[in-house]
Amino acid sequence: MEGEANGTFLPSCGGSEPPYAQELLESLDLAGRFLFAILTLMTLIANLVFIEEVVYIYRKIHSSKRSILIWINAAAPVIATTSCIGMWIPRSTMFTDFTASVFFAIVIHKFLMMMIKECGGQKLFLKRFENGHFKISTGPCCCCCLCLPGVRITRRSLFWLKLGTFQFALFRPVFMFLSTVLWTNGNYSLSNLSPKGAAIWISCFIAILTIIALWPVGIMFQQVRVLLNCKKIIPKFALYQFILILNHLQTAIINILAVQRIIPCAPPLSSPARGAYISHQILIMEMFLVTLISRVVYRRRYDELDPPACITEEAGVKKQTPILNVAVREDGL
C-alpha cells in the first residue's frame, strides 16, 4: 500500500488481468474462506427459494402469466449466481457480466408485459384506457419536461412502448457479444476509456439503449399504478428498480473507482479485478435479500380486476338476445 501511495506498484498490481481461481483461493485467509462459504450458501438458498417459487407459480397461477412471472422472479437469483461464479473464478467476470446483463434486459421487457397482462391483456387494457392519455413527462428521459402533452392511448402507441423495451432485449446481447469478442482480441477494456478505445463507445450506446428501454416502463407504471394498486404493483416496481440500480449503477460506480485506483489493489488482485471482486460479493448479499422479498410480494394471490363497464354491458346484451328471440317465436305460434 505504501508503494502505491508513492506512485510505484507491486508487480501483481501493475496489470489488469485477474488471477486464476487457484491463486485467489490460496491467498485467502480463514476469514476470507468463511466469507466465501457464507456467500455461496446465500446463492444456493436464493436458487432454492426461486425453484420453490416456480413450483408455486405452476400450481397456482394462470398459464397466461406463468412465463412472465418466472422471468421476473428469476432476475435476482440469476444475478446472484453469476456473481458467485465471478467471485470464485475472477477471470470469468466478462462472461458472467454478459449473462446477467442480457438476462436483465429481457426482464425489463417482461416487466412491461406483466403490467399489461395484469390489466387483463392488450384488448382489455385498451378498453380500460380508451379515452386516456399516456403521460410521457416521466423518467428517465423527460421527467423535467412537464409541459409535454399526453399521448393518446391507442394500439399504435402501445406498440411503440413495447418496441422501446424489446429493442433493448434485442440489441443488448448484440453489444455484449461484440464486447466479449473485442475483449478476447485485447481491444476492449474497461480500464481504457479513451476515445480510441472500444469500451467508451460501446458503453455510450448501451447507456442510450437503456434509457430508451426504461422510459416505456416508467410511462406504463404511471398509467396503471392506481388501477393495479390492489395487486401491489408499487412494491413490485420498487423491487425492479432496486435490481436495476444495484446491477447497473452500483456496479458502474465501483468499476470507475477501481479504474481510477481509488479502490487499492490487494495481491493477487489488481485494482480493476478487486473492484469486480467487491462488486460480486455485494451483489450476492443484495440479490439474496431481493429474492426473499420477491417471494413475499409475488407469492400472494390477488383477485382479478373487474372488466370494464363497456365489456359488462356487451355481455348483458348477449345474454338478453336469446330471450327476445324465444318471445318472438312464441308470438308467431
Backbone hydrogen bonds, N-H to C=O, Kabsch-Sander energy under -0.5 kcal/mol:
donor,donor_aa,acceptor,acceptor_aa,energy
5,A,1,M,-1.9
6,N,2,E,-1.5
7,G,4,E,-1.2
8,T,3,G,-2.6
13,C,10,L,-1.5
14,G,10,L,-1.0
14,G,11,P,-0.6
15,G,11,P,-0.7
24,L,20,Y,-2.1
25,L,21,A,-2.5
26,E,22,Q,-2.1
27,S,23,E,-1.1
28,L,24,L,-0.5
28,L,25,L,-0.9
33,R,29,D,-2.2
34,F,30,L,-2.2
35,L,31,A,-2.2
36,F,32,G,-2.2
37,A,33,R,-2.2
38,I,34,F,-2.3
39,L,35,L,-2.6
40,T,36,F,-2.3
41,L,37,A,-2.2
42,M,38,I,-2.3
43,T,39,L,-2.1
44,L,40,T,-2.2
45,I,41,L,-2.6
46,A,42,M,-2.5
47,N,43,T,-2.0
48,L,44,L,-2.1
49,V,45,I,-2.7
50,F,46,A,-1.9
51,I,47,N,-2.4
52,E,48,L,-2.3
53,E,49,V,-2.0
54,V,50,F,-2.4
55,V,51,I,-2.0
56,Y,52,E,-1.9
57,I,53,E,-2.6
58,Y,54,V,-2.3
59,R,55,V,-1.5
60,K,56,Y,-2.7
61,I,57,I,-1.9
65,K,62,H,-1.8
66,R,62,H,-0.8
67,S,63,S,-0.6
69,L,65,K,-2.2
70,I,66,R,-2.4
71,W,67,S,-2.2
72,I,68,I,-2.2
73,N,69,L,-2.6
74,A,70,I,-1.5
75,A,71,W,-0.5
75,A,72,I,-1.1
78,V,74,A,-2.4
79,I,75,A,-2.2
80,A,76,A,-2.5
81,T,77,P,-2.4
82,T,78,V,-2.7
83,S,79,I,-2.2
84,C,80,A,-2.1
85,I,81,T,-2.2
86,G,82,T,-2.3
87,M,83,S,-1.9
88,W,84,C,-2.1
89,I,85,I,-2.8
92,S,89,I,-2.2
93,T,90,P,-1.4
95,F,92,S,-0.5
96,T,92,S,-2.5
97,D,93,T,-2.7
98,F,94,M,-1.5
99,T,95,F,-2.2
100,A,96,T,-2.4
101,S,97,D,-2.4
102,V,98,F,-2.2
103,F,99,T,-2.3
104,F,100,A,-2.3
105,A,101,S,-1.8
106,I,102,V,-1.5
107,V,103,F,-1.8
108,I,104,F,-2.0
109,H,105,A,-1.1
110,K,106,I,-2.3
111,F,107,V,-2.5
112,L,108,I,-1.5
113,M,109,H,-2.0
114,M,110,K,-2.2
115,M,111,F,-1.8
116,I,112,L,-1.6
117,K,113,M,-2.7
118,E,114,M,-2.7
119,C,115,M,-0.7
119,C,116,I,-0.7
120,G,117,K,-1.8
121,G,116,I,-1.9
125,F,121,G,-2.3
126,L,122,Q,-2.3
127,K,123,K,-1.9
128,R,124,L,-2.7
129,F,125,F,-1.9
130,E,127,K,-0.9
132,G,129,F,-1.5
134,F,151,V,-3.9
136,I,134,F,-0.9
138,T,136,I,-2.1
142,C,138,T,-1.9
145,C,142,C,-0.8
146,L,144,C,-1.3
148,L,145,C,-1.4
151,V,134,F,-2.2
153,I,132,G,-2.1
154,T,152,R,-0.9
158,L,154,T,-2.1
159,F,155,R,-1.7
160,W,156,R,-1.8
161,L,157,S,-1.6
162,K,158,L,-2.1
163,L,159,F,-2.3
164,G,160,W,-1.8
165,T,161,L,-1.3
166,F,162,K,-2.2
167,Q,163,L,-2.3
168,F,164,G,-0.5
169,A,165,T,-1.6
170,L,166,F,-1.6
171,F,167,Q,-3.1
172,R,168,F,-2.2
174,V,170,L,-0.7
175,F,171,F,-2.5
176,M,172,R,-2.5
177,F,173,P,-2.5
178,L,174,V,-2.3
179,S,175,F,-2.3
180,T,176,M,-2.2
181,V,177,F,-2.3
182,L,178,L,-2.5
183,W,179,S,-2.3
184,T,180,T,-2.1
185,N,181,V,-1.0
186,G,183,W,-1.2
187,N,182,L,-2.9
188,Y,182,L,-0.8
192,N,189,S,-1.7
193,L,191,S,-0.7
197,G,194,S,-1.8
198,A,187,N,-1.1
201,W,197,G,-0.6
202,I,198,A,-2.4
203,S,199,A,-2.5
204,C,200,I,-1.6
205,F,201,W,-2.2
206,I,202,I,-2.4
207,A,203,S,-2.2
208,I,204,C,-2.1
209,L,205,F,-2.4
210,T,206,I,-2.3
211,I,207,A,-2.2
212,I,208,I,-2.3
213,A,209,L,-1.8
214,L,210,T,-2.3
215,W,211,I,-1.6
217,V,213,A,-0.9
218,G,214,L,-2.1
219,I,215,W,-2.4
220,M,216,P,-2.6
221,F,217,V,-2.3
222,Q,218,G,-2.0
223,Q,219,I,-1.3
224,V,220,M,-2.0
225,R,221,F,-1.7
228,L,224,V,-3.1
229,N,226,V,-1.0
230,C,227,L,-0.5
231,K,228,L,-1.3
232,K,229,N,-1.6
233,I,228,L,-1.4
236,K,232,K,-1.6
237,F,233,I,-2.6
238,A,234,I,-2.3
239,L,235,P,-2.1
240,Y,236,K,-2.0
241,Q,237,F,-2.5
242,F,238,A,-2.4
243,I,239,L,-2.4
244,L,240,Y,-2.1
245,I,241,Q,-2.7
246,L,242,F,-2.3
247,N,243,I,-2.8
248,H,244,L,-1.8
249,L,244,L,-0.7
250,Q,245,I,-2.7
251,T,246,L,-0.7
252,A,248,H,-2.4
253,I,249,L,-2.4
254,I,250,Q,-2.3
255,N,251,T,-2.3
256,I,252,A,-2.3
257,L,253,I,-2.3
258,A,254,I,-2.1
259,V,255,N,-2.6
260,Q,256,I,-2.2
261,R,258,A,-1.4
262,I,257,L,-2.4
263,I,257,L,-1.4
266,A,269,L,-2.1
269,L,266,A,-2.6
274,R,270,S,-2.9
275,G,271,S,-2.2
276,A,272,P,-2.1
277,Y,273,A,-2.1
278,I,274,R,-2.7
279,S,275,G,-2.4
280,H,276,A,-2.3
281,Q,277,Y,-1.7
282,I,278,I,-2.4
283,L,279,S,-2.5
284,I,280,H,-2.0
285,M,281,Q,-1.5
286,E,282,I,-2.4
287,M,283,L,-3.2
288,F,284,I,-1.7
289,L,285,M,-1.7
290,V,286,E,-2.3
291,T,287,M,-2.3
292,L,288,F,-1.7
293,I,289,L,-2.3
294,S,290,V,-2.8
295,R,291,T,-1.8
296,V,292,L,-1.3
297,V,293,I,-2.3
298,Y,294,S,-3.0
299,R,295,R,-1.2
300,R,296,V,-0.8
302,Y,300,R,-0.5
312,T,308,P,-1.9
313,E,309,A,-2.3
314,E,310,C,-1.9
315,A,311,I,-2.2
316,G,312,T,-2.0
317,V,313,E,-2.1
318,K,314,E,-2.1
319,K,315,A,-1.7
320,Q,316,G,-1.5
321,T,317,V,-1.5
323,I,319,K,-0.5
324,L,320,Q,-1.6
325,N,321,T,-1.8
326,V,322,P,-2.1
327,A,323,I,-1.9
328,V,324,L,-1.8
329,R,325,N,-2.1
330,E,326,V,-2.3
331,D,327,A,-1.8
332,G,328,V,-2.0
333,L,329,R,-2.0
